[in-house]
Amino acid sequence: AHEIKNPLGGIRGAAQLLDRELQDDGQKEYTKVIIEEADRLRSLVDRMLGPNRALRLAHTNIHEVLERVNTLLDAECNGRLNVVRDYDPSLPEFNGDKEQLIQAFLNIARNAMEAVFEQKDRDRSSDAPTLTFRTRALRQFTIGAKRYRLVCRIDVIDNGPGIPAELLQNIFYPMISGRANGTGLGLSITQSIISQHHGLVECESEPGKTDFIIFLPLEEHL
């Protein structure tokens, strides 16, 4: 924990010093992201290393979660990723742990971003690297053994090379990765976070399209 938290403290402190020197509000937005993400990562480390604590539930807007993920991806790729937002504005808020959900969707989206960029660099494809976030409401939907009156379906779709069939069935297991430098932990953590929210995550993939599908109940789990 100290090996992770010490550099995070340095990053946060450097961002605070930089923020004081900047005059442009647009640039200050990036230092704000650095500071907030350092705080979020420190909190995640504390919670992952400690005993299994209850989720910090609060009224959560799924589109705020996805927009935060978009902001982080944009900062990482300097705007080279084409992001398509296909949101259902009628979706209500639900009880969720916003920090954990940001991490869950960021794991999926970052994997997708890396996959589409790797393919473009390798194949010099003319197709622009594209990531689509889609939200829809589903009624009378069953997750596990419980039927919910209202569920949110979130699709995270990329136009990358797809996931090999031999990896697809095991992709949520720890240490399974399709990339040479991947740890194989991101999707396992994502599945754990979604499960804690009584949700479900699935994946469908073919060359040119990979779709991670997340289902989250929009009502309290009784």
Buried (B, 14 or more C-beta within 10 A) or exposed (E): EEEEBEEBEEBBEBBEEBBEEEEEEEEBEBBBBBBBBBEBBBEBBEBEEEEEEEBEEEEBBBBEBBBBBBBBBBBEBEEBBEBEEEBBEEBEEBBBBBBBBBBBBBBBBBBBBBBBBBBBEEEEBEEEBBBBBBBBBEEEBEBEEEEBEBBBBBBBBBBBBBBEEEBBEEBBEBEBBBEEEBEBEBBBBBBBBBEBBBBBBEBBBEEEBBBBBBBBBBEEEE
